[in-house]
Amino acid sequence: MTDGVDISPVLPQDPMDLRLSIASIVHWADSREVRVGMMSRIGFPVDDIPMFLVVNQLAYRGALRPTDLAATLGTGKANISKIVLRLERIDLVRRLPSPADDRSVLIALTPAGRVLGERIMESVQQHLAEVIVGWDEDEIETLRRLLARFSRHAIAEIALRSPALAPDYQR
């Protein structure tokens, strides 16, 4: 206690606590250090994390409506429009008419954007391999299986409340 204020974490620091483990993984994956390192490794052409995040999402999910992209990244449609415009100027994305809805557009990677998307996927795989170095095949398989199951359940829970946020690869 400091001046009557408890400065300890609310969550006890138990390394086996599932909540703490999930929060740590999310923090690691979302950290500026990981993102900037990834941008450097793949040769991202500009120092702009929001632009990188859009290319990253499109690499994972394929073409998306601006509204879905905004929801996925936790930002507004106006902000996504600005980011997409910057990406269009350097030929990494293009707006295309949606085949499912004449009134809607999709944001899609251009061939140059796909090259960066492929580099992102290769770099992610390499980074994960570095993180799990020394693990045996059974441990890796168990982690892969349990994380996939957890992901399916977490995405299904989100999809019940907001279907647009559920990635296509999880539907």
C-alpha positions, 0 to 999 in steps of 0.5 A: 500500500502506498498512501492508502492505494494498493499498487499490486496487480489485481490478478495474482502473478501466477504463471499458470493462470490462463488469463495471464498467459493469454494476456501475455501472448496478446501483449507480445503479439500486439507489441510495438517491438514485434510489429516494428521488427516484422516491418523491418524484416519484411522490408515494409516500404513505409514506417506506418504501423496502421498501414502494416496492420491493414496489409497484415489483416488482408494477408490473413483474411483476404479482401474485406469491406472497409467496415469489416476491416475497421471493426477488425482493427478496432478503429473507425471507417474514416480512419480506415479510409485514410489508411487505405488511401495511403496504401493505394498511393504506394500500390499495396491495396486496391478498392474493388466492387464487391461481387456480393453487393453492388453498393459495397467495395472490398479492399484487396491486396495488389500483386505488390501487396500480396508479395508483402503478405507472403513475406509477413506469413514467412516471417511469422512462421520463422519468428514462431519457430524461434520462440518454440526452439527446443520444444519437442514435436508432441509439445508443439502439436499439443499447443497447436491443437489446444490453441486452435480449439481455443481460437474456434471457441473464442471466435464463435463467441465473438461471432454470436455478438458481432458476425463481422468480427469473426475471421473468414478462416474461423467461420 
